[in-house]
Amino acid sequence: MLDDVPFADEETEAEQELAPSIDIPDESAASTELRRKFWSLVLVFNVALGALSVGAMLVGFEGDWDVGGSLLAAGAVLSIYGFYKYRVYSRKD
């Protein structure tokens, strides 16, 4: 009974014909240095975002400027550092 029902995740023949073919490169195509730079920037920006978020919540909800302010400052410094390193990495390539 349910064999006749097309599901949303299945493509019809027309969709398959109209869809462009996309070649997804293998991650091994990137150099080891590029992957290291990418993941180091991901880590820096994740920590910066976490510090900014938790710091803002501590200041806003608890009024704790000591810890919240320190986290906000650390998040801002890490964000600036991440943008600086991104620019440095972009200029070399």
PyMOL Python script that loads the backbone (N, CA, C, O; Angstrom):
from pymol import cmd

cmd.read_pdbstr("""\
ATOM      1  N   MET A   1       0.816  -1.186   0.000  1.00  0.00           N
ATOM      2  CA  MET A   1       0.000   0.000   0.000  1.00  0.00           C
ATOM      3  C   MET A   1       0.871   1.265   0.000  1.00  0.00           C
ATOM      4  O   MET A   1       0.599   2.201  -0.751  1.00  0.00           O
ATOM      5  N   LEU A   2       1.896   1.294   0.823  1.00  0.00           N
ATOM      6  CA  LEU A   2       2.765   2.471   0.881  1.00  0.00           C
ATOM      7  C   LEU A   2       3.832   2.460  -0.204  1.00  0.00           C
ATOM      8  O   LEU A   2       4.579   3.429  -0.341  1.00  0.00           O
ATOM      9  N   ASP A   3       3.916   1.399  -0.964  1.00  0.00           N
ATOM     10  CA  ASP A   3       4.919   1.331  -2.028  1.00  0.00           C
ATOM     11  C   ASP A   3       4.658   2.343  -3.140  1.00  0.00           C
ATOM     12  O   ASP A   3       5.598   2.737  -3.831  1.00  0.00           O
ATOM     13  N   ASP A   4       3.413   2.775  -3.334  1.00  0.00           N
ATOM     14  CA  ASP A   4       3.064   3.720  -4.396  1.00  0.00           C
ATOM     15  C   ASP A   4       3.334   5.170  -4.010  1.00  0.00           C
ATOM     16  O   ASP A   4       3.418   6.030  -4.887  1.00  0.00           O
ATOM     17  N   VAL A   5       3.469   5.453  -2.738  1.00  0.00           N
ATOM     18  CA  VAL A   5       3.570   6.829  -2.259  1.00  0.00           C
ATOM     19  C   VAL A   5       5.003   7.330  -2.433  1.00  0.00           C
ATOM     20  O   VAL A   5       5.939   6.728  -1.906  1.00  0.00           O
ATOM     21  N   PRO A   6       5.178   8.432  -3.174  1.00  0.00           N
ATOM     22  CA  PRO A   6       6.530   8.999  -3.291  1.00  0.00           C
ATOM     23  C   PRO A   6       6.900   9.725  -1.995  1.00  0.00           C
ATOM     24  O   PRO A   6       6.103  10.475  -1.431  1.00  0.00           O
ATOM     25  N   PHE A   7       8.084   9.488  -1.559  1.00  0.00           N
ATOM     26  CA  PHE A   7       8.550  10.134  -0.338  1.00  0.00           C
ATOM     27  C   PHE A   7       9.344  11.377  -0.683  1.00  0.00           C
ATOM     28  O   PHE A   7       9.884  11.504  -1.782  1.00  0.00           O
ATOM     29  N   ALA A   8       9.409  12.297   0.276  1.00  0.00           N
ATOM     30  CA  ALA A   8      10.048  13.595   0.040  1.00  0.00           C
ATOM     31  C   ALA A   8      11.548  13.455  -0.218  1.00  0.00           C
ATOM     32  O   ALA A   8      12.133  14.281  -0.919  1.00  0.00           O
ATOM     33  N   ASP A   9      12.170  12.425   0.336  1.00  0.00           N
ATOM     34  CA  ASP A   9      13.618  12.306   0.162  1.00  0.00           C
ATOM     35  C   ASP A   9      14.007  11.551  -1.108  1.00  0.00           C
ATOM     36  O   ASP A   9      15.195  11.439  -1.412  1.00  0.00           O
ATOM     37  N   GLU A  10      13.046  11.042  -1.843  1.00  0.00           N
ATOM     38  CA  GLU A  10      13.336  10.353  -3.090  1.00  0.00           C
ATOM     39  C   GLU A  10      13.138  11.307  -4.265  1.00  0.00           C
ATOM     40  O   GLU A  10      12.146  12.032  -4.327  1.00  0.00           O
ATOM     41  N   GLU A  11      14.091  11.299  -5.192  1.00  0.00           N
ATOM     42  CA  GLU A  11      14.004  12.176  -6.351  1.00  0.00           C
ATOM     43  C   GLU A  11      13.265  11.471  -7.485  1.00  0.00           C
ATOM     44  O   GLU A  11      13.415  10.266  -7.689  1.00  0.00           O
ATOM     45  N   THR A  12      12.475  12.235  -8.207  1.00  0.00           N
ATOM     46  CA  THR A  12      11.807  11.681  -9.378  1.00  0.00           C
ATOM     47  C   THR A  12      12.797  11.674 -10.538  1.00  0.00           C
ATOM     48  O   THR A  12      13.887  12.236 -10.438  1.00  0.00           O
ATOM     49  N   GLU A  13      12.414  11.040 -11.627  1.00  0.00           N
ATOM     50  CA  GLU A  13      13.300  10.994 -12.800  1.00  0.00           C
ATOM     51  C   GLU A  13      13.544  12.390 -13.357  1.00  0.00           C
ATOM     52  O   GLU A  13      14.655  12.707 -13.780  1.00  0.00           O
ATOM     53  N   ALA A  14      12.496  13.232 -13.360  1.00  0.00           N
ATOM     54  CA  ALA A  14      12.648  14.594 -13.871  1.00  0.00           C
ATOM     55  C   ALA A  14      13.621  15.388 -13.007  1.00  0.00           C
ATOM     56  O   ALA A  14      14.437  16.149 -13.527  1.00  0.00           O
ATOM     57  N   GLU A  15      13.538  15.216 -11.696  1.00  0.00           N
ATOM     58  CA  GLU A  15      14.466  15.922 -10.811  1.00  0.00           C
ATOM     59  C   GLU A  15      15.891  15.450 -11.030  1.00  0.00           C
ATOM     60  O   GLU A  15      16.819  16.258 -11.000  1.00  0.00           O
ATOM     61  N   GLN A  16      16.080  14.173 -11.245  1.00  0.00           N
ATOM     62  CA  GLN A  16      17.419  13.644 -11.491  1.00  0.00           C
ATOM     63  C   GLN A  16      17.996  14.168 -12.803  1.00  0.00           C
ATOM     64  O   GLN A  16      19.198  14.419 -12.900  1.00  0.00           O
ATOM     65  N   GLU A  17      17.135  14.334 -13.820  1.00  0.00           N
ATOM     66  CA  GLU A  17      17.611  14.851 -15.108  1.00  0.00           C
ATOM     67  C   GLU A  17      17.964  16.334 -15.025  1.00  0.00           C
ATOM     68  O   GLU A  17      18.928  16.779 -15.648  1.00  0.00           O
ATOM     69  N   LEU A  18      17.186  17.098 -14.257  1.00  0.00           N
ATOM     70  CA  LEU A  18      17.391  18.539 -14.179  1.00  0.00           C
ATOM     71  C   LEU A  18      18.467  18.934 -13.177  1.00  0.00           C
ATOM     72  O   LEU A  18      19.043  20.017 -13.281  1.00  0.00           O
ATOM     73  N   ALA A  19      18.735  18.085 -12.227  1.00  0.00           N
ATOM     74  CA  ALA A  19      19.703  18.423 -11.191  1.00  0.00           C
ATOM     75  C   ALA A  19      21.113  18.432 -11.772  1.00  0.00           C
ATOM     76  O   ALA A  19      21.474  17.536 -12.535  1.00  0.00           O
ATOM     77  N   PRO A  20      21.909  19.433 -11.420  1.00  0.00           N
ATOM     78  CA  PRO A  20      23.284  19.461 -11.917  1.00  0.00           C
ATOM     79  C   PRO A  20      24.111  18.395 -11.199  1.00  0.00           C
ATOM     80  O   PRO A  20      23.834  18.042 -10.053  1.00  0.00           O
ATOM     81  N   SER A  21      25.112  17.902 -11.883  1.00  0.00           N
ATOM     82  CA  SER A  21      26.006  16.955 -11.233  1.00  0.00           C
ATOM     83  C   SER A  21      27.088  17.750 -10.499  1.00  0.00           C
ATOM     84  O   SER A  21      27.679  18.678 -11.052  1.00  0.00           O
ATOM     85  N   ILE A  22      27.328  17.381  -9.281  1.00  0.00           N
ATOM     86  CA  ILE A  22      28.281  18.096  -8.442  1.00  0.00           C
ATOM     87  C   ILE A  22      29.355  17.130  -8.000  1.00  0.00           C
ATOM     88  O   ILE A  22      29.064  16.065  -7.456  1.00  0.00           O
ATOM     89  N   ASP A  23      30.588  17.503  -8.232  1.00  0.00           N
ATOM     90  CA  ASP A  23      31.708  16.698  -7.770  1.00  0.00           C
ATOM     91  C   ASP A  23      32.180  17.259  -6.437  1.00  0.00           C
ATOM     92  O   ASP A  23      32.627  18.404  -6.365  1.00  0.00           O
ATOM     93  N   ILE A  24      32.085  16.463  -5.394  1.00  0.00           N
ATOM     94  CA  ILE A  24      32.539  16.885  -4.068  1.00  0.00           C
ATOM     95  C   ILE A  24      33.958  16.386  -3.897  1.00  0.00           C
ATOM     96  O   ILE A  24      34.203  15.180  -3.935  1.00  0.00           O
ATOM     97  N   PRO A  25      34.906  17.313  -3.707  1.00  0.00           N
ATOM     98  CA  PRO A  25      36.301  16.871  -3.592  1.00  0.00           C
ATOM     99  C   PRO A  25      36.532  16.102  -2.291  1.00  0.00           C
ATOM    100  O   PRO A  25      35.874  16.339  -1.278  1.00  0.00           O
ATOM    101  N   ASP A  26      37.460  15.201  -2.352  1.00  0.00           N
ATOM    102  CA  ASP A  26      37.847  14.433  -1.182  1.00  0.00           C
ATOM    103  C   ASP A  26      38.664  15.338  -0.265  1.00  0.00           C
ATOM    104  O   ASP A  26      39.405  16.197  -0.744  1.00  0.00           O
ATOM    105  N   GLU A  27      38.537  15.154   1.052  1.00  0.00           N
ATOM    106  CA  GLU A  27      39.277  16.013   1.969  1.00  0.00           C
ATOM    107  C   GLU A  27      40.777  15.818   1.872  1.00  0.00           C
ATOM    108  O   GLU A  27      41.542  16.671   2.321  1.00  0.00           O
ATOM    109  N   SER A  28      41.208  14.712   1.294  1.00  0.00           N
ATOM    110  CA  SER A  28      42.641  14.489   1.149  1.00  0.00           C
ATOM    111  C   SER A  28      43.247  15.399   0.080  1.00  0.00           C
ATOM    112  O   SER A  28      44.469  15.467  -0.053  1.00  0.00           O
ATOM    113  N   ALA A  29      42.392  16.104  -0.689  1.00  0.00           N
ATOM    114  CA  ALA A  29      42.899  17.024  -1.696  1.00  0.00           C
ATOM    115  C   ALA A  29      43.527  18.256  -1.052  1.00  0.00           C
ATOM    116  O   ALA A  29      44.372  18.909  -1.665  1.00  0.00           O
ATOM    117  N   ALA A  30      43.127  18.580   0.175  1.00  0.00           N
ATOM    118  CA  ALA A  30      43.690  19.729   0.880  1.00  0.00           C
ATOM    119  C   ALA A  30      44.994  19.316   1.561  1.00  0.00           C
ATOM    120  O   ALA A  30      45.140  18.188   2.031  1.00  0.00           O
ATOM    121  N   SER A  31      45.923  20.246   1.600  1.00  0.00           N
ATOM    122  CA  SER A  31      47.204  19.946   2.239  1.00  0.00           C
ATOM    123  C   SER A  31      47.019  19.837   3.757  1.00  0.00           C
ATOM    124  O   SER A  31      46.038  20.325   4.317  1.00  0.00           O
ATOM    125  N   THR A  32      47.968  19.197   4.392  1.00  0.00           N
ATOM    126  CA  THR A  32      47.923  19.038   5.844  1.00  0.00           C
ATOM    127  C   THR A  32      47.992  20.394   6.533  1.00  0.00           C
ATOM    128  O   THR A  32      47.321  20.615   7.541  1.00  0.00           O
ATOM    129  N   GLU A  33      48.794  21.294   5.996  1.00  0.00           N
ATOM    130  CA  GLU A  33      48.927  22.625   6.590  1.00  0.00           C
ATOM    131  C   GLU A  33      47.613  23.396   6.495  1.00  0.00           C
ATOM    132  O   GLU A  33      47.218  24.062   7.452  1.00  0.00           O
ATOM    133  N   LEU A  34      46.935  23.314   5.356  1.00  0.00           N
ATOM    134  CA  LEU A  34      45.656  24.013   5.184  1.00  0.00           C
ATOM    135  C   LEU A  34      44.609  23.469   6.145  1.00  0.00           C
ATOM    136  O   LEU A  34      43.858  24.237   6.746  1.00  0.00           O
ATOM    137  N   ARG A  35      44.554  22.138   6.296  1.00  0.00           N
ATOM    138  CA  ARG A  35      43.598  21.544   7.233  1.00  0.00           C
ATOM    139  C   ARG A  35      43.899  21.968   8.658  1.00  0.00           C
ATOM    140  O   ARG A  35      42.973  22.239   9.423  1.00  0.00           O
ATOM    141  N   ARG A  36      45.178  22.033   9.037  1.00  0.00           N
ATOM    142  CA  ARG A  36      45.550  22.458  10.378  1.00  0.00           C
ATOM    143  C   ARG A  36      45.131  23.905  10.624  1.00  0.00           C
ATOM    144  O   ARG A  36      44.600  24.229  11.686  1.00  0.00           O
ATOM    145  N   LYS A  37      45.370  24.772   9.643  1.00  0.00           N
ATOM    146  CA  LYS A  37      44.974  26.175   9.776  1.00  0.00           C
ATOM    147  C   LYS A  37      43.457  26.301   9.902  1.00  0.00           C
ATOM    148  O   LYS A  37      42.955  27.061  10.730  1.00  0.00           O
ATOM    149  N   PHE A  38      42.734  25.550   9.072  1.00  0.00           N
ATOM    150  CA  PHE A  38      41.271  25.603   9.106  1.00  0.00           C
ATOM    151  C   PHE A  38      40.740  25.188  10.471  1.00  0.00           C
ATOM    152  O   PHE A  38      39.925  25.898  11.060  1.00  0.00           O
ATOM    153  N   TRP A  39      41.193  24.045  10.977  1.00  0.00           N
ATOM    154  CA  TRP A  39      40.664  23.559  12.250  1.00  0.00           C
ATOM    155  C   TRP A  39      41.119  24.411  13.426  1.00  0.00           C
ATOM    156  O   TRP A  39      40.402  24.516  14.420  1.00  0.00           O
ATOM    157  N   SER A  40      42.292  25.018  13.333  1.00  0.00           N
ATOM    158  CA  SER A  40      42.707  25.917  14.419  1.00  0.00           C
ATOM    159  C   SER A  40      41.821  27.163  14.452  1.00  0.00           C
ATOM    160  O   SER A  40      41.470  27.647  15.528  1.00  0.00           O
ATOM    161  N   LEU A  41      41.457  27.684  13.272  1.00  0.00           N
ATOM    162  CA  LEU A  41      40.547  28.827  13.246  1.00  0.00           C
ATOM    163  C   LEU A  41      39.151  28.448  13.710  1.00  0.00           C
ATOM    164  O   LEU A  41      38.490  29.241  14.380  1.00  0.00           O
ATOM    165  N   VAL A  42      38.692  27.256  13.367  1.00  0.00           N
ATOM    166  CA  VAL A  42      37.384  26.791  13.849  1.00  0.00           C
ATOM    167  C   VAL A  42      37.387  26.746  15.368  1.00  0.00           C
ATOM    168  O   VAL A  42      36.427  27.188  16.001  1.00  0.00           O
ATOM    169  N   LEU A  43      38.449  26.220  15.963  1.00  0.00           N
ATOM    170  CA  LEU A  43      38.548  26.146  17.412  1.00  0.00           C
ATOM    171  C   LEU A  43      38.557  27.536  18.044  1.00  0.00           C
ATOM    172  O   LEU A  43      37.853  27.777  19.024  1.00  0.00           O
ATOM    173  N   VAL A  44      39.353  28.453  17.487  1.00  0.00           N
ATOM    174  CA  VAL A  44      39.433  29.807  18.037  1.00  0.00           C
ATOM    175  C   VAL A  44      38.070  30.497  17.982  1.00  0.00           C
ATOM    176  O   VAL A  44      37.647  31.104  18.966  1.00  0.00           O
ATOM    177  N   PHE A  45      37.381  30.411  16.846  1.00  0.00           N
ATOM    178  CA  PHE A  45      36.090  31.083  16.727  1.00  0.00           C
ATOM    179  C   PHE A  45      35.013  30.412  17.577  1.00  0.00           C
ATOM    180  O   PHE A  45      34.122  31.099  18.076  1.00  0.00           O
ATOM    181  N   ASN A  46      35.067  29.100  17.755  1.00  0.00           N
ATOM    182  CA  ASN A  46      34.100  28.433  18.626  1.00  0.00           C
ATOM    183  C   ASN A  46      34.284  28.850  20.083  1.00  0.00           C
ATOM    184  O   ASN A  46      33.304  29.112  20.781  1.00  0.00           O
ATOM    185  N   VAL A  47      35.526  28.912  20.543  1.00  0.00           N
ATOM    186  CA  VAL A  47      35.791  29.341  21.915  1.00  0.00           C
ATOM    187  C   VAL A  47      35.394  30.807  22.087  1.00  0.00           C
ATOM    188  O   VAL A  47      34.823  31.181  23.112  1.00  0.00           O
ATOM    189  N   ALA A  48      35.696  31.635  21.087  1.00  0.00           N
ATOM    190  CA  ALA A  48      35.324  33.050  21.163  1.00  0.00           C
ATOM    191  C   ALA A  48      33.812  33.216  21.247  1.00  0.00           C
ATOM    192  O   ALA A  48      33.317  33.993  22.063  1.00  0.00           O
ATOM    193  N   LEU A  49      33.085  32.496  20.416  1.00  0.00           N
ATOM    194  CA  LEU A  49      31.628  32.587  20.434  1.00  0.00           C
ATOM    195  C   LEU A  49      31.054  32.091  21.756  1.00  0.00           C
ATOM    196  O   LEU A  49      30.123  32.687  22.296  1.00  0.00           O
ATOM    197  N   GLY A  50      31.607  31.008  22.273  1.00  0.00           N
ATOM    198  CA  GLY A  50      31.153  30.492  23.565  1.00  0.00           C
ATOM    199  C   GLY A  50      31.405  31.485  24.686  1.00  0.00           C
ATOM    200  O   GLY A  50      30.529  31.717  25.519  1.00  0.00           O
ATOM    201  N   ALA A  51      32.596  32.073  24.715  1.00  0.00           N
ATOM    202  CA  ALA A  51      32.929  33.054  25.757  1.00  0.00           C
ATOM    203  C   ALA A  51      32.044  34.289  25.654  1.00  0.00           C
ATOM    204  O   ALA A  51      31.569  34.797  26.669  1.00  0.00           O
ATOM    205  N   LEU A  52      31.821  34.770  24.447  1.00  0.00           N
ATOM    206  CA  LEU A  52      30.953  35.935  24.272  1.00  0.00           C
ATOM    207  C   LEU A  52      29.522  35.626  24.714  1.00  0.00           C
ATOM    208  O   LEU A  52      28.881  36.452  25.364  1.00  0.00           O
ATOM    209  N   SER A  53      29.027  34.460  24.368  1.00  0.00           N
ATOM    210  CA  SER A  53      27.650  34.096  24.702  1.00  0.00           C
ATOM    211  C   SER A  53      27.459  33.932  26.206  1.00  0.00           C
ATOM    212  O   SER A  53      26.537  34.503  26.787  1.00  0.00           O
ATOM    213  N   VAL A  54      28.331  33.153  26.828  1.00  0.00           N
ATOM    214  CA  VAL A  54      28.207  32.926  28.272  1.00  0.00           C
ATOM    215  C   VAL A  54      28.459  34.225  29.033  1.00  0.00           C
ATOM    216  O   VAL A  54      27.774  34.516  30.013  1.00  0.00           O
ATOM    217  N   GLY A  55      29.430  34.998  28.586  1.00  0.00           N
ATOM    218  CA  GLY A  55      29.697  36.280  29.248  1.00  0.00           C
ATOM    219  C   GLY A  55      28.514  37.220  29.173  1.00  0.00           C
ATOM    220  O   GLY A  55      28.175  37.870  30.161  1.00  0.00           O
ATOM    221  N   ALA A  56      27.882  37.301  28.016  1.00  0.00           N
ATOM    222  CA  ALA A  56      26.715  38.171  27.870  1.00  0.00           C
ATOM    223  C   ALA A  56      25.560  37.683  28.744  1.00  0.00           C
ATOM    224  O   ALA A  56      24.843  38.498  29.326  1.00  0.00           O
ATOM    225  N   MET A  57      25.372  36.376  28.842  1.00  0.00           N
ATOM    226  CA  MET A  57      24.295  35.850  29.686  1.00  0.00           C
ATOM    227  C   MET A  57      24.582  36.108  31.165  1.00  0.00           C
ATOM    228  O   MET A  57      23.669  36.453  31.914  1.00  0.00           O
ATOM    229  N   LEU A  58      25.827  35.949  31.595  1.00  0.00           N
ATOM    230  CA  LEU A  58      26.157  36.222  32.994  1.00  0.00           C
ATOM    231  C   LEU A  58      25.940  37.690  33.342  1.00  0.00           C
ATOM    232  O   LEU A  58      25.421  38.010  34.412  1.00  0.00           O
ATOM    233  N   VAL A  59      26.336  38.572  32.446  1.00  0.00           N
ATOM    234  CA  VAL A  59      26.147  40.000  32.694  1.00  0.00           C
ATOM    235  C   VAL A  59      24.664  40.357  32.644  1.00  0.00           C
ATOM    236  O   VAL A  59      24.171  41.084  33.507  1.00  0.00           O
ATOM    237  N   GLY A  60      23.962  39.856  31.651  1.00  0.00           N
ATOM    238  CA  GLY A  60      22.564  40.231  31.472  1.00  0.00           C
ATOM    239  C   GLY A  60      21.630  39.638  32.494  1.00  0.00           C
ATOM    240  O   GLY A  60      20.762  40.341  33.012  1.00  0.00           O
ATOM    241  N   PHE A  61      21.783  38.357  32.803  1.00  0.00           N
ATOM    242  CA  PHE A  61      20.834  37.693  33.693  1.00  0.00           C
ATOM    243  C   PHE A  61      21.242  37.723  35.153  1.00  0.00           C
ATOM    244  O   PHE A  61      20.385  37.838  36.030  1.00  0.00           O
ATOM    245  N   GLU A  62      22.526  37.621  35.430  1.00  0.00           N
ATOM    246  CA  GLU A  62      23.000  37.563  36.810  1.00  0.00           C
ATOM    247  C   GLU A  62      23.595  38.885  37.288  1.00  0.00           C
ATOM    248  O   GLU A  62      23.732  39.099  38.492  1.00  0.00           O
ATOM    249  N   GLY A  63      23.944  39.758  36.376  1.00  0.00           N
ATOM    250  CA  GLY A  63      24.600  41.005  36.749  1.00  0.00           C
ATOM    251  C   GLY A  63      26.025  40.785  37.236  1.00  0.00           C
ATOM    252  O   GLY A  63      26.580  41.641  37.925  1.00  0.00           O
ATOM    253  N   ASP A  64      26.621  39.655  36.890  1.00  0.00           N
ATOM    254  CA  ASP A  64      27.976  39.307  37.321  1.00  0.00           C
ATOM    255  C   ASP A  64      28.980  39.891  36.340  1.00  0.00           C
ATOM    256  O   ASP A  64      29.328  39.259  35.343  1.00  0.00           O
ATOM    257  N   TRP A  65      29.440  41.094  36.627  1.00  0.00           N
ATOM    258  CA  TRP A  65      30.373  41.766  35.733  1.00  0.00           C
ATOM    259  C   TRP A  65      31.794  41.234  35.865  1.00  0.00           C
ATOM    260  O   TRP A  65      32.594  41.377  34.939  1.00  0.00           O
ATOM    261  N   ASP A  66      32.123  40.619  37.009  1.00  0.00           N
ATOM    262  CA  ASP A  66      33.485  40.110  37.176  1.00  0.00           C
ATOM    263  C   ASP A  66      33.763  38.955  36.214  1.00  0.00           C
ATOM    264  O   ASP A  66      34.679  39.028  35.394  1.00  0.00           O
ATOM    265  N   VAL A  67      32.981  37.912  36.318  1.00  0.00           N
ATOM    266  CA  VAL A  67      33.190  36.745  35.458  1.00  0.00           C
ATOM    267  C   VAL A  67      32.663  37.022  34.053  1.00  0.00           C
ATOM    268  O   VAL A  67      33.335  36.719  33.067  1.00  0.00           O
ATOM    269  N   GLY A  68      31.460  37.598  33.955  1.00  0.00           N
ATOM    270  CA  GLY A  68      30.863  37.871  32.652  1.00  0.00           C
ATOM    271  C   GLY A  68      31.673  38.852  31.832  1.00  0.00           C
ATOM    272  O   GLY A  68      31.857  38.667  30.629  1.00  0.00           O
ATOM    273  N   GLY A  69      32.158  39.896  32.483  1.00  0.00           N
ATOM    274  CA  GLY A  69      32.987  40.878  31.789  1.00  0.00           C
ATOM    275  C   GLY A  69      34.302  40.283  31.313  1.00  0.00           C
ATOM    276  O   GLY A  69      34.788  40.604  30.229  1.00  0.00           O
ATOM    277  N   SER A  70      34.876  39.404  32.147  1.00  0.00           N
ATOM    278  CA  SER A  70      36.122  38.741  31.750  1.00  0.00           C
ATOM    279  C   SER A  70      35.897  37.839  30.538  1.00  0.00           C
ATOM    280  O   SER A  70      36.712  37.800  29.616  1.00  0.00           O
ATOM    281  N   LEU A  71      34.773  37.114  30.557  1.00  0.00           N
ATOM    282  CA  LEU A  71      34.469  36.258  29.406  1.00  0.00           C
ATOM    283  C   LEU A  71      34.189  37.083  28.153  1.00  0.00           C
ATOM    284  O   LEU A  71      34.601  36.701  27.058  1.00  0.00           O
ATOM    285  N   LEU A  72      33.499  38.200  28.301  1.00  0.00           N
ATOM    286  CA  LEU A  72      33.253  39.072  27.152  1.00  0.00           C
ATOM    287  C   LEU A  72      34.567  39.598  26.582  1.00  0.00           C
ATOM    288  O   LEU A  72      34.762  39.623  25.366  1.00  0.00           O
ATOM    289  N   ALA A  73      35.463  40.017  27.469  1.00  0.00           N
ATOM    290  CA  ALA A  73      36.763  40.517  27.008  1.00  0.00           C
ATOM    291  C   ALA A  73      37.569  39.411  26.331  1.00  0.00           C
ATOM    292  O   ALA A  73      38.189  39.638  25.292  1.00  0.00           O
ATOM    293  N   ALA A  74      37.559  38.212  26.920  1.00  0.00           N
ATOM    294  CA  ALA A  74      38.296  37.093  26.317  1.00  0.00           C
ATOM    295  C   ALA A  74      37.707  36.737  24.959  1.00  0.00           C
ATOM    296  O   ALA A  74      38.450  36.458  24.017  1.00  0.00           O
ATOM    297  N   GLY A  75      36.383  36.744  24.846  1.00  0.00           N
ATOM    298  CA  GLY A  75      35.741  36.454  23.566  1.00  0.00           C
ATOM    299  C   GLY A  75      36.071  37.494  22.516  1.00  0.00           C
ATOM    300  O   GLY A  75      36.286  37.163  21.350  1.00  0.00           O
ATOM    301  N   ALA A  76      36.113  38.756  22.931  1.00  0.00           N
ATOM    302  CA  ALA A  76      36.455  39.823  21.983  1.00  0.00           C
ATOM    303  C   ALA A  76      37.904  39.682  21.510  1.00  0.00           C
ATOM    304  O   ALA A  76      38.192  39.825  20.322  1.00  0.00           O
ATOM    305  N   VAL A  77      38.807  39.403  22.445  1.00  0.00           N
ATOM    306  CA  VAL A  77      40.220  39.241  22.086  1.00  0.00           C
ATOM    307  C   VAL A  77      40.401  38.047  21.159  1.00  0.00           C
ATOM    308  O   VAL A  77      41.139  38.134  20.177  1.00  0.00           O
ATOM    309  N   LEU A  78      39.734  36.927  21.459  1.00  0.00           N
ATOM    310  CA  LEU A  78      39.843  35.754  20.597  1.00  0.00           C
ATOM    311  C   LEU A  78      39.241  36.000  19.214  1.00  0.00           C
ATOM    312  O   LEU A  78      39.750  35.487  18.218  1.00  0.00           O
ATOM    313  N   SER A  79      38.173  36.771  19.149  1.00  0.00           N
ATOM    314  CA  SER A  79      37.581  37.099  17.849  1.00  0.00           C
ATOM    315  C   SER A  79      38.541  37.930  17.009  1.00  0.00           C
ATOM    316  O   SER A  79      38.729  37.665  15.822  1.00  0.00           O
ATOM    317  N   ILE A  80      39.136  38.920  17.623  1.00  0.00           N
ATOM    318  CA  ILE A  80      40.101  39.764  16.911  1.00  0.00           C
ATOM    319  C   ILE A  80      41.299  38.934  16.463  1.00  0.00           C
ATOM    320  O   ILE A  80      41.783  39.084  15.340  1.00  0.00           O
ATOM    321  N   TYR A  81      41.778  38.052  17.352  1.00  0.00           N
ATOM    322  CA  TYR A  81      42.901  37.177  16.997  1.00  0.00           C
ATOM    323  C   TYR A  81      42.523  36.263  15.831  1.00  0.00           C
ATOM    324  O   TYR A  81      43.320  36.073  14.913  1.00  0.00           O
ATOM    325  N   GLY A  82      41.324  35.701  15.861  1.00  0.00           N
ATOM    326  CA  GLY A  82      40.878  34.816  14.788  1.00  0.00           C
ATOM    327  C   GLY A  82      40.784  35.535  13.459  1.00  0.00           C
ATOM    328  O   GLY A  82      41.210  35.005  12.433  1.00  0.00           O
ATOM    329  N   PHE A  83      40.225  36.752  13.469  1.00  0.00           N
ATOM    330  CA  PHE A  83      40.138  37.519  12.223  1.00  0.00           C
ATOM    331  C   PHE A  83      41.528  37.894  11.713  1.00  0.00           C
ATOM    332  O   PHE A  83      41.778  37.885  10.508  1.00  0.00           O
ATOM    333  N   TYR A  84      42.428  38.221  12.638  1.00  0.00           N
ATOM    334  CA  TYR A  84      43.797  38.543  12.233  1.00  0.00           C
ATOM    335  C   TYR A  84      44.466  37.327  11.579  1.00  0.00           C
ATOM    336  O   TYR A  84      45.064  37.441  10.509  1.00  0.00           O
ATOM    337  N   LYS A  85      44.360  36.154  12.238  1.00  0.00           N
ATOM    338  CA  LYS A  85      44.981  34.952  11.680  1.00  0.00           C
ATOM    339  C   LYS A  85      44.339  34.569  10.346  1.00  0.00           C
ATOM    340  O   LYS A  85      45.027  34.096   9.442  1.00  0.00           O
ATOM    341  N   TYR A  86      43.044  34.767  10.220  1.00  0.00           N
ATOM    342  CA  TYR A  86      42.368  34.482   8.955  1.00  0.00           C
ATOM    343  C   TYR A  86      42.933  35.353   7.835  1.00  0.00           C
ATOM    344  O   TYR A  86      43.191  34.875   6.730  1.00  0.00           O
ATOM    345  N   ARG A  87      43.122  36.640   8.140  1.00  0.00           N
ATOM    346  CA  ARG A  87      43.692  37.549   7.138  1.00  0.00           C
ATOM    347  C   ARG A  87      45.119  37.152   6.780  1.00  0.00           C
ATOM    348  O   ARG A  87      45.504  37.204   5.612  1.00  0.00           O
ATOM    349  N   VAL A  88      45.899  36.758   7.773  1.00  0.00           N
ATOM    350  CA  VAL A  88      47.285  36.343   7.530  1.00  0.00           C
ATOM    351  C   VAL A  88      47.297  35.093   6.653  1.00  0.00           C
ATOM    352  O   VAL A  88      48.074  35.016   5.702  1.00  0.00           O
ATOM    353  N   TYR A  89      46.441  34.107   6.964  1.00  0.00           N
ATOM    354  CA  TYR A  89      46.392  32.876   6.190  1.00  0.00           C
ATOM    355  C   TYR A  89      45.904  33.156   4.764  1.00  0.00           C
ATOM    356  O   TYR A  89      46.381  32.533   3.815  1.00  0.00           O
ATOM    357  N   SER A  90      44.967  34.078   4.610  1.00  0.00           N
ATOM    358  CA  SER A  90      44.421  34.392   3.287  1.00  0.00           C
ATOM    359  C   SER A  90      45.440  35.097   2.406  1.00  0.00           C
ATOM    360  O   SER A  90      45.463  34.877   1.195  1.00  0.00           O
ATOM    361  N   ARG A  91      46.271  35.928   2.985  1.00  0.00           N
ATOM    362  CA  ARG A  91      47.251  36.679   2.196  1.00  0.00           C
ATOM    363  C   ARG A  91      48.377  35.783   1.696  1.00  0.00           C
ATOM    364  O   ARG A  91      48.924  36.026   0.621  1.00  0.00           O
ATOM    365  N   LYS A  92      48.731  34.751   2.458  1.00  0.00           N
ATOM    366  CA  LYS A  92      49.817  33.869   2.044  1.00  0.00           C
ATOM    367  C   LYS A  92      49.440  33.014   0.860  1.00  0.00           C
ATOM    368  O   LYS A  92      50.305  32.608   0.084  1.00  0.00           O
ATOM    369  N   ASP A  93      48.138  32.730   0.710  1.00  0.00           N
ATOM    370  CA  ASP A  93      47.694  31.838  -0.364  1.00  0.00           C
ATOM    371  C   ASP A  93      47.329  32.623  -1.550  1.00  0.00           C
ATOM    372  O   ASP A  93      46.928  32.057  -2.567  1.00  0.00           O
TER     373      ASP A  93
END
""", "prot")
cmd.dss("prot")
cmd.show_as("cartoon", "prot")
cmd.util.cbc("prot")
cmd.orient("prot")
